[in-house]
Amino acid sequence: MKKIIIIWLIALMLVIPCCQKGDEEMATITIKDSEDARINSYYADDEYGETNGFSIGYDTSGPQTKRSLLKFDLSVLPSNIIITEAKLYMFQNNVYSSVNSITFDIYRVTGIWTEATVTWNNQPAVESTPTIVGLTCAHITESTWRNWIVTDLITEMIANSADSIMLRLQTESGALAEQFFSSIENGVTYQPYFYITYTLPLKIAPTEGSINKTVQNMMIAPDEGAIDKTVVGMMIAPDEGAIDKTVF
């Protein structure tokens, strides 16, 4: 039995030089939003989707609660990717506040909306609990890019074929606190975007034809007892000649 295991492992090593941890296929992609809009509880039937900015906040005059919606086309991502990290970037260009910062949450949108028609009164449905909780954004004296890690959000959006998010203050009451960000209408240079780092599943190439096997995990069996070792990476080249063994 031990001899069979050793032969199998040698064959596996010969055909998978790419399994070495440092040789993982890692890539990045930038996805800019395709639509964005703010909605206002006080002006509940007004549309703000085609203005040059959006905001998150609460205004004691009214009072007015401000939320914002962003839409992204995630279909450009390769299938079966593994998200390593994702960040949301927004260009902050103004504040209107009596406090030093805001704390906001991000909800995954489940309803349908367009920036040309969305208002407070017809705002789309969202998940009952936010996917990303407690992001902070300090007030500024100069316009600048801000970014937040939203890896779990992207993973959830892909899993549910979602394309939109809503940004809301964690507490929509109390002191005056509002921050403004650039939208698509302010130019592509300053529109919001996701910056996503990901890897692709490792493939095993057959002797002929297309790649049709995906390595999910590989284990080394000890002489006896439970399997307790995982192969992180292997790279063994033959002394000479082409690699001619395939693992199925």
C-alpha positions as CSV (number, residue, x, y, z in Angstrom):
1,M,0.0,0.0,0.0
2,K,2.8,2.4,0.9
3,K,4.4,1.7,-2.5
4,I,1.2,2.5,-4.3
5,I,0.8,5.8,-2.4
6,I,4.4,6.9,-3.2
7,I,4.0,6.1,-6.9
8,W,0.7,8.1,-7.0
9,L,2.3,11.1,-5.3
10,I,5.3,11.1,-7.7
11,A,3.0,11.0,-10.7
12,L,1.0,13.9,-9.2
13,M,4.1,16.0,-8.6
14,L,5.3,15.5,-12.1
15,V,2.2,16.9,-13.7
16,I,1.5,19.8,-11.4
17,P,4.5,22.1,-11.3
18,C,2.1,25.0,-11.0
19,C,0.9,23.9,-7.5
20,Q,3.7,25.8,-5.8
21,K,2.2,28.4,-3.5
22,G,4.2,31.2,-5.0
23,D,2.9,30.3,-8.5
24,E,-0.8,30.9,-7.8
25,E,-2.5,32.8,-10.6
26,M,-3.4,36.1,-8.8
27,A,-5.0,39.0,-10.6
28,T,-6.7,42.4,-9.9
29,I,-9.6,44.2,-11.5
30,T,-11.2,47.6,-11.2
31,I,-14.9,47.8,-11.6
32,K,-16.4,51.3,-11.8
33,D,-20.1,51.8,-10.9
34,S,-22.6,52.0,-13.7
35,E,-25.2,54.0,-11.8
36,D,-25.4,56.0,-8.6
37,A,-28.0,58.1,-6.8
38,R,-28.9,59.7,-3.5
39,I,-32.3,59.7,-1.9
40,N,-33.7,62.2,0.7
41,S,-36.5,61.4,3.2
42,Y,-37.6,65.1,3.4
43,Y,-37.9,65.4,-0.4
44,A,-39.3,61.9,-0.7
45,D,-40.5,62.2,-4.3
46,D,-37.5,64.0,-5.8
47,E,-34.9,62.3,-8.0
48,Y,-31.2,63.1,-7.5
49,G,-29.6,60.3,-9.6
50,E,-28.4,62.6,-12.3
51,T,-26.6,65.1,-10.1
52,N,-22.8,65.2,-9.8
53,G,-22.6,63.8,-6.3
54,F,-24.3,61.6,-3.6
55,S,-24.2,61.7,0.1
56,I,-24.6,59.7,3.3
57,G,-26.0,61.6,6.3
58,Y,-28.6,63.1,8.6
59,D,-29.7,66.8,8.5
60,T,-31.5,68.2,11.6
61,S,-33.2,70.7,9.3
62,G,-36.4,68.9,8.2
63,P,-35.2,66.5,9.4
64,Q,-33.6,64.8,6.4
65,T,-32.1,61.4,6.1
66,K,-29.7,60.9,3.2
67,R,-28.9,57.5,1.7
68,S,-27.1,56.5,-1.5
69,L,-27.3,53.7,-4.0
70,L,-24.5,52.3,-6.2
71,K,-24.7,49.8,-9.0
72,F,-21.9,47.7,-10.4
73,D,-21.6,45.1,-13.2
74,L,-19.9,42.2,-11.5
75,S,-20.6,39.9,-14.5
76,V,-17.2,41.0,-15.8
77,L,-15.5,38.8,-13.1
78,P,-14.3,35.4,-14.2
79,S,-16.4,32.5,-13.0
80,N,-15.3,30.4,-10.0
81,I,-12.8,33.0,-8.7
82,I,-11.6,33.1,-5.1
83,I,-11.8,36.7,-3.7
84,T,-8.7,37.6,-1.8
85,E,-9.5,41.2,-1.0
86,A,-11.9,43.8,-2.2
87,K,-12.0,47.5,-1.5
88,L,-14.6,50.2,-2.2
89,Y,-13.2,53.6,-3.3
90,M,-15.2,56.8,-3.2
91,F,-13.9,60.4,-3.8
92,Q,-15.0,62.5,-0.9
93,N,-15.4,66.2,-1.9
94,N,-17.4,67.9,0.8
95,V,-18.8,67.7,4.4
96,Y,-21.8,69.3,6.2
97,S,-21.5,68.3,9.8
98,S,-21.3,69.3,13.4
99,V,-19.3,66.1,14.3
100,N,-15.9,64.8,13.3
101,S,-16.8,61.7,11.4
102,I,-19.6,59.4,10.3
103,T,-20.2,55.7,10.8
104,F,-22.1,53.9,8.1
105,D,-23.2,50.5,7.0
106,I,-23.5,48.8,3.5
107,Y,-26.6,46.8,2.6
108,R,-27.0,44.5,-0.3
109,V,-29.8,45.7,-2.5
110,T,-32.4,43.0,-3.5
111,G,-34.8,45.3,-5.4
112,I,-34.7,47.0,-8.8
113,W,-33.9,50.7,-9.3
114,T,-32.5,53.1,-11.8
115,E,-30.7,56.4,-11.1
116,A,-33.1,58.3,-13.3
117,T,-36.2,57.4,-11.4
118,V,-35.3,56.3,-7.8
119,T,-36.6,58.4,-4.9
120,W,-37.0,57.9,-1.2
121,N,-40.6,56.7,-1.7
122,N,-39.8,54.1,-4.3
123,Q,-36.3,53.0,-3.0
124,P,-35.5,49.4,-3.6
125,A,-35.6,46.7,-1.0
126,V,-32.4,45.7,0.8
127,E,-31.3,42.9,3.1
128,S,-32.7,43.2,6.6
129,T,-29.2,43.4,8.1
130,P,-26.1,45.1,6.6
131,T,-23.4,43.0,5.0
132,I,-20.7,45.5,6.1
133,V,-21.0,47.2,9.5
134,G,-19.4,50.1,11.2
135,L,-17.3,51.7,8.4
136,T,-16.0,55.1,9.5
137,C,-15.1,58.2,7.5
138,A,-13.5,61.2,9.1
139,H,-14.3,64.7,7.9
140,I,-11.8,66.4,5.5
141,T,-10.4,69.8,4.7
142,E,-9.5,68.8,1.1
143,S,-11.1,66.5,-1.4
144,T,-9.5,63.1,-1.4
145,W,-10.1,59.4,-2.1
146,R,-11.4,57.2,0.7
147,N,-11.4,53.4,0.7
148,W,-12.8,50.6,2.8
149,I,-12.3,46.8,2.8
150,V,-15.5,45.1,1.6
151,T,-14.4,41.5,0.8
152,D,-17.4,39.9,2.4
153,L,-19.7,42.2,0.4
154,I,-18.3,41.2,-3.0
155,T,-18.4,37.5,-2.1
156,E,-22.0,37.8,-1.0
157,M,-23.0,39.9,-4.1
158,I,-21.4,37.2,-6.4
159,A,-23.2,34.4,-4.6
160,N,-26.6,36.1,-4.9
161,S,-26.1,37.6,-8.4
162,A,-26.5,41.1,-6.9
163,D,-25.4,44.3,-8.6
164,S,-26.3,47.1,-6.1
165,I,-25.5,48.4,-2.6
166,M,-27.0,51.0,-0.3
167,L,-25.0,53.2,2.0
168,R,-26.7,54.3,5.2
169,L,-25.6,56.0,8.4
170,Q,-25.5,53.5,11.2
171,T,-27.7,55.9,13.3
172,E,-30.0,58.0,11.2
173,S,-30.8,60.6,13.9
174,G,-29.0,62.9,16.3
175,A,-26.5,65.5,15.3
176,L,-26.0,67.0,11.9
177,A,-23.6,64.7,10.0
178,E,-23.4,64.4,6.2
179,Q,-20.6,63.6,3.8
180,F,-20.6,64.1,0.0
181,F,-18.9,62.0,-2.7
182,S,-18.4,62.3,-6.5
183,S,-20.8,60.4,-8.8
184,I,-20.5,59.3,-12.4
185,E,-21.9,62.7,-13.5
186,N,-18.8,64.4,-12.0
187,G,-16.6,62.5,-14.5
188,V,-15.1,59.0,-14.8
189,T,-11.9,60.2,-13.0
190,Y,-13.8,60.5,-9.7
191,Q,-16.6,57.9,-9.9
192,P,-16.8,55.1,-7.3
193,Y,-15.2,51.8,-8.0
194,F,-14.4,48.3,-6.5
195,Y,-10.7,47.2,-6.6
196,I,-10.7,43.4,-6.4
197,T,-7.8,41.0,-5.9
198,Y,-8.6,37.4,-6.7
199,T,-7.1,34.0,-7.6
200,L,-8.3,31.3,-10.0
201,P,-8.7,27.6,-9.1
202,L,-5.8,25.4,-10.0
203,K,-6.3,23.2,-13.0
204,I,-4.8,19.8,-13.9
205,A,-4.1,19.3,-17.6
206,P,-4.9,16.0,-19.2
207,T,-2.7,14.3,-21.7
208,E,-4.9,15.6,-24.5
209,G,-7.8,18.0,-24.9
210,S,-8.9,20.9,-22.7
211,I,-8.4,21.3,-19.0
212,N,-11.2,19.6,-17.2
213,K,-10.2,18.8,-13.7
214,T,-10.0,21.3,-10.8
215,V,-7.8,20.6,-7.7
216,Q,-9.9,21.2,-4.6
217,N,-7.4,19.8,-2.1
218,M,-4.6,17.2,-1.9
219,M,-3.6,15.1,1.0
220,I,-0.6,13.0,1.9
221,A,-1.5,9.7,3.6
222,P,0.8,8.6,6.5
223,D,1.8,5.0,7.0
224,E,-1.0,4.6,9.5
225,G,-3.5,6.7,11.5
226,A,-5.5,9.7,10.3
227,I,-4.6,11.9,7.4
228,D,-3.2,15.0,8.9
229,K,-1.0,16.7,6.2
230,T,-2.1,19.0,3.4
231,V,0.0,19.6,0.4
232,V,0.5,23.4,0.0
233,G,2.8,23.2,-3.0
234,M,4.8,20.7,-5.0
235,M,7.3,21.3,-7.8
236,I,9.4,18.3,-8.9
237,A,10.8,18.2,-12.5
238,P,12.0,14.9,-14.1
239,D,15.7,14.5,-14.8
240,E,15.1,14.8,-18.5
241,G,12.4,14.7,-21.1
242,A,8.8,15.8,-21.1
243,I,6.3,15.3,-18.3
244,D,4.2,12.4,-19.4
245,K,2.0,11.4,-16.5
246,T,-1.5,12.6,-15.9
247,V,-3.5,12.4,-12.7
248,F,-7.2,11.7,-12.9
